[in-house]
């Protein structure tokens, strides 16, 4: 039986390096805080008793 051949990108051996700038992480952190604040305000609006 023939061995299945892997695609070319699987056979090449390149070192995987990922560089993330600190500014990108800061931006992501602010975005997460903003989403969290919006979620919390939405939950508080839904749970608050409605005024007549």
C-alpha positions in Angstrom: 0.0 0.0 0.0 1.3 3.5 -0.8 2.0 5.9 1.9 -0.3 9.0 1.9 1.7 12.1 0.8 1.6 15.2 2.9 1.1 18.5 1.3 4.2 20.6 0.6 3.6 23.0 3.5 3.6 20.2 5.9 6.8 18.7 4.7 8.9 21.9 4.8 10.6 22.5 8.1 10.7 26.2 8.9 11.1 27.6 12.4 7.8 29.1 13.5 8.4 32.5 15.1 5.7 34.7 16.2 6.4 38.3 17.3 3.7 40.3 19.1 4.3 43.9 19.8 3.5 45.3 23.2 1.2 47.9 21.6 -0.9 45.2 20.0 -1.4 43.5 23.4 -2.3 46.9 25.0 -4.9 47.4 22.2 -6.3 44.0 22.7 -6.5 44.5 26.5 -8.5 47.8 26.0 -10.8 46.1 23.6 -11.5 43.3 26.0 -12.2 45.8 28.8 -14.6 47.7 26.5 -16.5 44.5 25.6 -16.7 43.5 29.2 -18.1 46.9 30.2 -20.7 46.7 27.5 -21.7 43.2 28.5 -22.0 44.2 32.1 -24.1 47.3 31.3 -26.4 45.2 29.2 -26.9 42.7 32.0 -27.6 45.4 34.5 -30.2 47.0 32.1 -31.9 43.6 31.6 -31.9 42.8 35.3 -33.0 46.2 36.6 -36.7 46.5 37.5 -38.6 48.6 34.9 -40.0 51.9 36.1 -43.8 52.4 35.5 
